[in-house]
Amino acid sequence: MANHKSALKRHRQSEVRTARNRSFRTQLKNTTKKVVSAVAENNEEEAKKALHDAQKDIAKIASKGVIHKRAASRKISGLTRRVNAMNASA
């Protein structure tokens, strides 16, 4: 365990940030799952709404630095391709 005052503070800060980042990552997984399940159910309207929400959440999480901006771009692109493929096949 840390002994210096500054090291103790850094430890407290890292615990808070870890908890915050964990909640953001959980939010990211949940919004992604909503899009994927809507595509699997072939529900076009729900998929488009879920995609819009997911894009907003992913961009926000990337701006916080929880995930890299290119990783966010890949996730958004992949979800968009799934929704567009569903629309093209329907």
C-alpha positions in Angstrom: 0.0 0.0 0.0 1.1 3.5 -0.7 2.6 5.6 2.1 3.0 9.0 0.6 0.1 11.5 0.7 0.2 12.0 -3.0 0.4 8.3 -3.8 -2.7 7.7 -1.6 -4.5 10.4 -3.5 -3.5 8.9 -6.8 -4.8 5.5 -5.6 -8.2 7.0 -4.7 -8.4 8.8 -8.0 -7.6 5.6 -9.9 -10.3 3.7 -8.1 -12.9 6.3 -9.0 -11.8 6.4 -12.7 -11.8 2.6 -12.9 -15.4 2.5 -11.6 -16.5 5.2 -14.1 -14.7 3.5 -17.0 -16.3 0.2 -16.1 -19.8 1.7 -16.2 -19.1 3.4 -19.5 -17.9 0.0 -21.0 -21.0 -1.7 -19.7 -23.2 1.0 -21.3 -21.3 0.5 -24.6 -21.9 -3.3 -24.5 -25.6 -2.8 -23.7 -26.2 -0.3 -26.5 -24.4 -2.5 -29.0 -26.5 -5.5 -27.9 -29.7 -3.6 -28.5 -28.7 -2.9 -32.1 -27.6 -6.5 -32.8 -30.8 -7.9 -31.3 -33.0 -5.6 -33.3 -31.1 -6.6 -36.5 -31.5 -10.3 -35.5 -35.3 -9.8 -35.0 -35.4 -8.0 -38.4 -37.1 -5.0 -36.8 -36.0 -2.1 -39.0 -37.5 0.8 -37.0 -36.1 -0.4 -33.7 -32.7 -1.1 -35.3 -32.5 2.4 -36.7 -33.4 4.0 -33.3 -31.0 1.7 -31.4 -28.3 2.6 -34.0 -28.8 6.3 -33.4 -28.6 5.9 -29.7 -25.5 3.7 -30.0 -23.7 6.2 -32.2 -24.4 8.9 -29.6 -23.2 6.8 -26.7 -20.0 5.5 -28.5 -19.0 9.0 -29.5 -19.5 10.2 -26.0 -17.5 7.4 -24.5 -14.7 8.0 -27.0 -14.6 11.7 -26.2 -14.1 10.8 -22.5 -11.0 8.7 -23.5 -12.5 5.4 -22.3 -12.0 3.9 -25.8 -9.8 5.2 -28.7 -11.5 7.4 -31.3 -10.6 5.0 -34.1 -12.0 2.1 -32.1 -15.2 4.1 -31.7 -15.3 4.7 -35.4 -14.9 1.0 -36.1 -17.7 0.1 -33.7 -20.1 2.7 -35.3 -19.2 1.6 -38.8 -19.8 -2.1 -38.0 -23.2 -1.5 -36.5 -24.2 0.8 -39.4 -23.2 -1.9 -41.9 -25.3 -4.4 -40.0 -28.4 -2.2 -40.1 -27.8 -1.2 -43.7 -27.4 -4.9 -44.7 -30.7 -5.7 -43.0 -32.4 -2.9 -44.9 -31.0 -4.0 -48.2 -32.1 -7.6 -47.7 -35.6 -6.7 -46.7 
